[in-house]
């Protein structure tokens, strides 16, 4: 039995798209959906979100999605926990290919073109929008004027490792100078 339920507007069934021209869609989620997206991504707030996409045929069997994502996000500063507002404007490009070579072996090199994905039966533009937003979020948002934090953590009763401890050659250089300096002079 085939699923004939209507798809949401942001989900495009590839078989139903025109084969000779591009399909354009603009997504601007309502406030309740933006709150759900903000919760999903761990954001303090999502003020604006707009995704303009164009899905066009690429050759006989493949498709190319190009678009632009614009968003205003609010995250907590990693130092002060104050709200940090960031504007994100980025281009999105995905090539959906009908045949992708199978990966063999345990170790595989990443392809140069990371925009290639297998061709799905349905392209969910909301999913593409949320994924693109999550990939473009600042990893460590910092409020203006927030000083870096020097944090050392260890088990109770033990001395914390410092940056100097992590430099093994610095210890060897100190030992070398203690033993009499340059090795050419000692030979």
N, C-alpha and C positions, 0 to 999 in steps of 0.2 A: 504494500500500500504506500503510495507516494504522499509526502507531506505537502498539502496544498494551502496551509495557513498563510495568510499574507505576512510578508516581512515588514519590519519597521522601515521607515523612510531612509534610515541611514545604512540599511543592509541592502546591498545590490547583488542580485543573482546574475552571475556572469552570462548565463545562457539567455537571459532576458534583455541584455544590453544591445544597443545598435552596433553592428559589426563594422561600420564605416565612419562613425563619428564619435566624438568624445561625449561623455556624460558628466555634467557638472552638478555638484551638490555643495551647499553651504550649511554647516551645522553651527547653531548657536543654542546650546542647551539652556533650558529654563532654570531658574534658581534652585529648585529642589534637586535637579540632576547635577547641578554644579556642586551642591553640598555633598551629594553622594560621591562624586568624583574626588572632591577634596578629602573626604574621609578615607576613600580607597587609597589615595596617594600619601596620606599622613600630613596633609597641609593644614595650616591654621585657617586658611581662607582661599577662595578662588573667586576673584572679583569679575573678571571678564574671561570669556573663552569663545573663540571663533575659529572654525576650521573650514577653509575653502578648498575643495578637492575636485580634480578632474581625472576621470578614469577613461583612458583611450586605448583602442586596439594597438598592439605593437606586433606587426607581422601578421601571420595567419592565426596563430593560436595563443599568443601571449598578450599581456596587458600591462600598461604603465600607469601608475597613480602619481600625479604631481599635485602638490598643494602647498598651502601656507597655513601655519598655525600661529595664532596670536592669543596670548593669555597674560593676565596679571595675577600673580600668586603671592600668598603671604605665608611665610615660614618662620619658625623660631630661630633666632640667632644661636649659633652653636656655642657662643661664649656667654652671652648675657641673658639669653632666652627672650629678649625683646623681639617684637614682630619686625620682620624684614620683608619689604615689598619688592618684588622683582618683576620686571616686564620681560616676557619671552616672545620673540618674533623669529620664527624659523621656517625654512623651506623643508618640505617633506617629499621624498621620491622613493617609490617602491616599484620594482619590476617583478611582475607575477609571471613566472615562466611555467609552461605546461610540462616541460621535461628538464629535470635537473639531474645531473649525473649522481649516482649513488656513491656515498662515502664509504670507502673500504679501508680497513686497517685500524690500528689502535690510535695512532697519532696522525692528525690531519692538520694541514696548514689552513689558516683562514683565507678565504678568497679575497682578492683585491677589491671586488665590488660587493660591498656588504648590503646593498639595497635589493638584492635578489631574494625572492621568496617563492615557494611553490604556489602554483595557481590554485586557489580554493574555488569551490563551487559558489560561495557567497563571500563578498568582501564587506566586512562590517566597518564602515567608516568611523563610527563612534569608538570602536576598539583601536583603530589606527590612530585616531586623535588622542586618546588617553595614553597609548603607548608612546607616542611622539612627545607628549607633554612630560611624561615621567622620565624619558631619556634626556630631556633638556632642562630639568630642574637643577638648580645649584645644589651640589652635594653638601657643601658646608656654608650655608648662608651666614653672613657676618654683618652685624649692625655697624653703622658708621662710627668710628672711634673705638671700636672694641679691640682691646689689646690681645695679642696672642697669649695663650695659657701654657705654662710649663708644668705639665702634670706628670708625676711619677707615682706609679701604683705598684705595690708588691704585697706579699703576705706579711701579716703582723710579725714583728720581731726580726725581719730581714732588711738588709740595706737595698734600696731601690737602684736599679741599673740606670746609669746616666748615659748621655750621648758619648762621652769620652770612653766609657767602658765598652761601648759597641765598636770602637775603632781599634782592632787588634794590632795594626801596624804602628800605632802611636806608642803602644807599650813596648814593641820591639825597638823602636827608635830610641826610647828612653833607656832601655837596657843597653843598647849599643853605645850610647854616649857615656853611660856609667862604666862600661868596660874599657873605655879608652878611645872612643871616637871612631874615626873613619877606618874601614877595614883595609884600605890601601896603605894607610900609614902603619898598620900593625903587621903587614906581611913582609 
